[in-house]
Amino acid sequence: MKHCFRCWAEVDLDALRGNLAWIRHRVGPQVKIMTVVKADAYGHGLKQIAALLMQNGTDLFGVANLAEARAIHSVGQGWPVLMLGACLPDEAELTVLDGVIPTISTLQEAKRFSQAASRLNRPTRVHIKVDTGMGRLGVSVRKARELIVQVNRLPGLKLEGIYTHYASVEDDLEFSRAQRKRFQTLLDRLEVEGMAIPMIHANNSGALLHEPGTLFNLVRPGLLVYGVAPPGKRRLASTLQKHLHAALALKCRVSLVKEIPRGTPLSYGRMFVARTKMRVATLTAGYGDGYLRACSNRARVLIDGKRCPVLGRVTMDQMIADVSRVPGVKPGDEVVLIGRQRGDEISVNELAGWCDTIPWEVLTSISYRVPRIYRGSQAA
Ligand SMILES: *Cc1c(COP(=O)(O)O)cnc(C)c1O
């Protein structure tokens, strides 16, 4: 490999393409796909990933803020982008100007967009969010119909979509079903009253897997696009593992190898003290790269295809691993923090488990210091 990065991420674009194709296969041709690319496409690099996903059949993008929407529009002007978060009051004009689709939970927000749309003479598509049990954004089910009537009357607005979000789809089937029922009751009523809204969506990755019967006509997968299965009590079929391919690998290198005598403490706080004589390696990654400090003394890394325990605290730029079982290890050797090496693999989910966190946080923690290197047939 002709680079001298200390910690880098390799992103396999063919894996991403395959994941999107599999999602398409799973939801069928009638259901639209909004790929969720917030937080720099879950750490994979927003611009490259947005371009790839659009080439391969995404229908819409979901983002968290205007800056992300702009990044997408810098790659593809006019590509449809839904802002999943609420717009701040002073963002209404920019949202309309940029042609970003806002999420609306209140009449007040709707009025702001209507005014901006009229002032700028720019008709604006909006999606209304309904709170069926998440409690974060959205109009209550009880007040949703009234809001829809009001939004339909406001000039400059086109009500394109309505959606909700599941709160515990990975571990509470009953609650999810109750949420879906509340949403469906509202939808049925709108239909009867001739107020049907074109795009209807609810399913994130977990819901897409666990509730295949209720996709509505648009799904919003994030994690699955990147080839990572949502964790949870409900086990996924092994066929799924076969079709999903983790797109990101995180790697660093060995910078130093040494033998330490029994009793040697390692790293800040001396959390680890050698019980016997051992061989350890210093590695070129730390929490400054987004390798979580919670992994201290708990995680494993792959060196020469072998699992090596992380010893002591992870520091900002370096950490230490036990390489007693890796005979030939030397400075410069490649270390896999996430991904495959030889026959073994450390998955995002496994690393998340060691750090008491979730795969979403592991991916989005990978910092700006880590260059993303794209591989695959569509890599530039
Ligand atoms: C982030 C997000 C998603 C995607 O969630 P995944 O679990 O990563 O698939 C979908 N919908 C909304 C509203 C989100 O905020």
The ligand as a Gaussian input file, in Angstrom:
#p B3LYP/6-31G(d) Opt

LIG

0 1
 C      -31.370000       8.223000      11.299000
 C      -32.757000       8.027000      10.894000
 C      -33.122000       6.941000      10.087000
 C      -32.154000       5.831000       9.704000
 O      -32.024000       4.963000      10.803000
 P      -31.243000       3.574000      10.714000
 O      -31.592000       2.905000      11.976000
 O      -29.782000       3.915000      10.629000
 O      -31.726000       2.867000       9.518000
 C      -34.423000       6.881000       9.644000
 N      -35.332000       7.828000      10.000000
 C      -35.022000       8.862000      10.783000
 C      -36.062000       9.857000      11.143000
 C      -33.729000       9.002000      11.280000
 O      -33.434000      10.028000      12.078000

